[in-house]
Amino acid sequence: MLLQRRQVAVAAGAGGSYCPARPHSTSRTSRLLVAAAAAVTARRPLSNGLSLVSPVAFSPSLSRLSSSCKPQQLQQRRNRRSVHTQAFDSGTALGVALFFTPSILAVIYAYFKGKGNISDGLSRMLTEFSQGYFQPDVGGKNIPVAQGELSDLAGDEPLFKALYQWFIESGGVYKLEFGPKAFIVISDPVVVRYLLKENAFNYDKGVLAEILEPIMGKGLIPADLDTWRVRRRAIVPAFHKAYYEAMVAMFMRCSERSCDKLRNAIAASSDGSAVVNMEAEFLNLGLDIIGLGVFNYEFGSITTESPVIKAVYGVLKEAEHRSTFYIPYWNVPLLRAIVPRQRAFAADIKVINECLDGLILQARAVSEQLDEEVLQNRDYSKLSDPSLLRFLVDMRGADPDDKQLRDDLMTMLIAGHETTAAVLTWALFCVVQNPQVEARLLAEIDAVIGDRDPGLEDIKALAYTRATLAESLRLYPQPPLLIRRALSEDTLPPGLNGDPNGYPIGKGADLFISVWNLHHSPHLWKEPELFRPERFEEVHTNDAFGGKWAGYQPEAGRGALYPNEVASDFAFIPFGGGARKCVGDQFALFEATVALAMLLRRFTFRLAVPAEQVGMATGATIHTANGMMMRVTPRQAAAGQQQQQQQEAATATV
Ligand code: HEM
């Protein structure tokens, strides 16, 4: 059993929340586990000592699930558990007892070690155990070391906040050392540019790939470099203008369904308003959109529940669990077979795979009937299935097998669902708390689309709406950390203020690019904590760095509609950058622009709870801790409509 993958726990959050169907609270114990993961990162098999900590006794996911899922889901889960329990025979029971008894002893040991505080005890215990077990430090010798205790990572705040504090104290490149193991945290745009663009192929996705491989197979995110090159070349052309035009129409239809749902909720209320968890609504919307856009599958999750939807959420939840749990017990075949959540995971994967296989089969059958000319000149405005899947099977030269296609689809389903939902969630959160931004947004939306159905051209005119989404992605980047591992020795550039000799690092060094730190950096942004979309309209340079960093220059963004890493010289990287940049960035931003515009022109949203109660919990994306409860009321006649009404009234009078 290898523990090296546990470092993703820190990377993932910075936490690890894929589960969309529930609020995302993170207990102190689970944070400790994440912190502990950092301590036990290793490439050598684990001694028996560390497996003393029980996966079940300390499972953050289990404790969070039971406290946060819908009663119906909980009941189903309980039922499932009881069926599994009955299936245990006595041999299995003995195996389980043998496995868990040491865990209980570990808890007792940690209790005394931590003088009554189990978290502290575990932290110390794991740090001690880690001594001597793991490979020598592969981090550069001259990298500043952040001062702190492992248990500092186990505080009440999300973990990326701890990484931010160390960035402020230790600089844009620093090292966290736990025993002989180190993590290098990068928050400097020059070093980030080097890692993502200038020497991108010396790095792979390390533990992230290991976690995601059982789910995404050889999809773009976890794929080995050879597979990645072939598939990236096949997938990128699928995102073309005609596709986007078809997609924008679909975004509009799906957003209209969300509007209908809100209208119904309001109609059913007694006071003309409804309190709605907008995070959950955006997740439903995001799932429906990604299903239609990627493989022309109607999840219909805005209005219904289905086994496939449950399976998708189940898989997302398991990805979260794996990214926060530091013992990869799911790699042990016996445990995979007997642990209920692992069996449920296998069942969920099967449901999704069967669904995707059916869709691939169908797409292939349709494609084979079409001749080359029709394929070359297909008219997207008339296609009943304009999805990426159809494009990929129609690309006959590329000829991926069904398994590869399925991996591609699964990857895009997971990469594109929660991320986009999270952008909408936090954008709305920011907008409703900034009346001036809200007023300017509404004026723009009314003027550009009014009551019409928005199209691709309208997005180009919604400049302030686009800047608003970018600004919320700056404050709430999804994900807050990117993960890399060095494939061979390298020397990181000194960056803005680092050692002029640079930082030599060894093969296997683990790096976390802190998108959160970059986006919140007081060195790179004026008043970084302010929500101010206008900043993306302004040129901002900083002479203090002697020309090493170009600052933010809208014109440098290669004519892109949305602010990007090029315009900001890698200070703003919501979609990464360089060769591994997100393939779905435009898809996601168009989707968010259409959805936000359509919702805001119809409804007024106000937080139904104090802002601090919303909370933050993190994983692959930043979630709320307690849902985004908003009071929704029909918007008073939009300004455009009001104007029109006034004009009509005036004409009538004349
Ligand atoms: C607002 C929504 C989204 C955000 C914030 C986002 C963010 C990112 C980021 C930061 C990366 C780079 C990861 C790294 O360098 O380690 C990435 C990669 C990726 N994203 Fe997205 N993404 C979003 C939506 C989407 C959508 C809608 C799709 C698919 C339709 C998608 C598909 C992918 C894929 C396939 C990759 C891997 C690319 C590669 O390695 O070549 N993403 N995304």
Boltz pocket constraint, residues with backbone or C-beta under 6 A from the ligand:
constraints:
  - pocket:
      binder: B
      contacts: [[A, 205], [A, 220], [A, 221], [A, 232], [A, 294], [A, 411], [A, 412], [A, 413], [A, 415], [A, 416], [A, 417], [A, 419], [A, 420], [A, 423], [A, 478], [A, 479], [A, 482], [A, 483], [A, 573], [A, 574], [A, 575], [A, 576], [A, 577], [A, 579], [A, 580], [A, 581], [A, 582], [A, 583], [A, 584], [A, 585], [A, 587], [A, 588], [A, 589]]
      max_distance: 6.0
